Amino acid sequence: MNAVTLAAGTWTRRHLLDVDELSRSELEATLDLAGDLRERRATGELGELERRLVGHTIGLAFYEASTRTRVSFELAARELGATVVDLSVTGSSVAKGESLVDTMLTLERTGVRTVVLRQAGAGAPYLVARSTRLRVLNAGDGAHAHPTQALLDALTLRDAMSGTLDGRTIAIVGDVAHSRVARSDLHALTRLGARVVLGGPPAWVAGFQHWPGVSVASSLRDALRGADAVMTLRVQLERAAGGGIASLREYTRSWGLDEERMSWARAGAPLLHPGPTNEGIELTAELAASERSLIGRQVTNGVAVRMAVLSLLAS
Amino acid sequence: MTARFGVLTDGRASFLLTGVRVVDPATGSDAVRDLAVLDGRIAEHGDLPSDIRRLDGDGLVVAPGFCDMHTHLREPGMEGAETVASGARAAAHGGFTTICAMPNTDPALDEVARVVWVASRGHDTSARVRVVAAATQGRAGEALTDFGELAAGGAVAFSDDGVALPTARLARSALQAIGPLGLPLIEHPEDPTLAGATLMRAGPVATRLGLAGWPPSAELVLVERDIALAEETGGRLHLTHLSTAAALDAVRRAKDRGVRVTCDVTPHHLAMNDAWVAGDRSFNWDEPRAAQSDPFGDALDPLRAFDGTCRVNPPLPSREDGLALLGGVADGTIDAIATDHAPHPPERTLVEFPDAAPGMIGLETALSLGLAAVDAGCLSLPALLAAVSSRPAALIGEERGLRPGADADLVVFDPAGRWRIERDTLASRSTNTPLLGMTLPGVVRLTVAGGRVTFDEGMGLLV
């Protein structure tokens, strides 16, 4: 895709609340655009047309701790020429008990047009979208959705699979039940033609067998068998104590990934992880640093995907 | 609202309603005829003065006044959301002549003086206010309240609603103590160790939305516990707002064995389902749309998804369970439809879904949801009207019936009329309902409580 196509735009939407809103062709066009922006950013060839957010003010409202997603959004917005305001959640009116909607209305009145929102409560971006005139970009809401992560995962996987996910099998291992990444990935990957096999302790995959295009395996070996790529999710250490698994050691013994276990998947199957990793728990340090690992590519793609989304929303 | 409200201290009404469909569940009668009220009592035709006010009842239905066993009036303590007076107006607008104030106010209704005070607040309002007293002191689930004294002070039942009595031992003690009084212990059947921290009914929609799912066992475990205790002690048990087919089956079996157990269901559990949390707005009796048969498919509607007003305890059921509950009303296993009218101010519902206060208002929309179920063929009109009038009234010791000589206690409504639920068309101080903006059948035209007109929409009795 070139800059002219970018200028024409492919979206007519105001928000990105989840990837479930995007048709397959919209998904593919977004990934194409992200790939194009990634190459030209790497070679320093981003032109004036890409600076389409000059004059826009984008608010970053992260109500939960985040490093990579927040930094990646900030970089993406700056690359496109936007002014970025970081709504520091601690110490602001939020810490004084102001409601989310009131805070967002205040942001709107200061001239911010687009907000990148991360919130612990599932559905918070939908509430903001219907209660304000802000454009809302969901950067993660509870265990519900994380659409830009799904886009960057899809881009990373598509690159690794010679351009298409059609007919491919992706294994996702871990705490799917509490994972917004997993849910958005399921929407994106199945819509792009992949089949997804989930693996994890029963309480962490319960109910997902009803998701179209998704199956649930009862062992790591079964989950990985025939997988063209493997993604393992971060074990939320604070959650592990609360239930679902007997112990972290038990989790690692049954579901932890290492080079040897990766051989249960198809030869050369790449490994993804949304980060940050708990090395020694859901995967070994060796595996994370191995040639199979696309974890670094995911981070790089994150900036490109967020540039693509921001520019499409502005179009 | 353009309609007019009267209060219980107004003068007694006299009128002749002509050609109206009279449905009286107390006698099983259902016929189009005239119905006369003279000095606040149902009158025989021959006794009427010639100048009596004549009202055209063509196309209208008259039924005994409704009785809500489960109303949150928020007074004392949360008057911004509702007061006894505003809740009573909402009741009259919905056709209710009796409402039972639940005790989870601040402070809780655990002492005679508070029970008497709330009841007295109702004396000059638009509905009779009965009081359900707390079952434990401060609703803390530790020491039982003084049932005998509270009953003498007017309490019609006991409940720690919001939660069940926390231990089987305490519930057993309560059912034993309540036995001689003949009043019901109203239990909110939910095991907090299973229900705690959940946000909606477990199922495909919860899986998709990433909201912690409430397992039906949370209800069944408590229902079976309390049925066993009621059977053993002989105390009267009333299980409120059932939401699962499994719990309904347990009650059905217990009733067959002769256990003194009764139950109610809310209008919203009959009508709505878990897909409402995802933004769907089709009723349980509607043909399931693609969104329901494949809850993972369509994109969520940003205007409706994660609406905090769809958060209730117990959570909105699966569609299958909602239909089973409708079947329970139709076959009489469910004794009453009770609204669980739960007013909240906007700052507690226009928030992130997990932070929303559970509960929705219900007094003014109960009849409309019931009539929509009747229109859909899920329920007969007499079965609906019995479940909102004579049957719940009997459970709290009130009589209902359109017999000559009895105090006129009735509602007149237009079953074919439709109204739009909006801030301006609701009498409640709160508007927390996902029905806002929807148009439903069933317009109440006249409510008469104890012989006094409490609500009049264009009938011309209140001017």
Interface residues (C-beta under 8 A of the other chain):
Chain A: H15 L17 D18 D20 E21 S99 L100 V101 Q119 A120 G121 A122 G123 A124 Y126 L127 A129 R130 S131 G142 A143 H144 A145 H178 R180 R183 L186 H187 G207 F208 H210 W211 P212
Chain B: L199 A202 G203 P204 A206 T207 R208 L209 G210 L211 G213 D294 F296 G297 D298 A299 L300 P302 L303 A305 F306 G308 E347 L350 V351 E352 F353 P354 D355
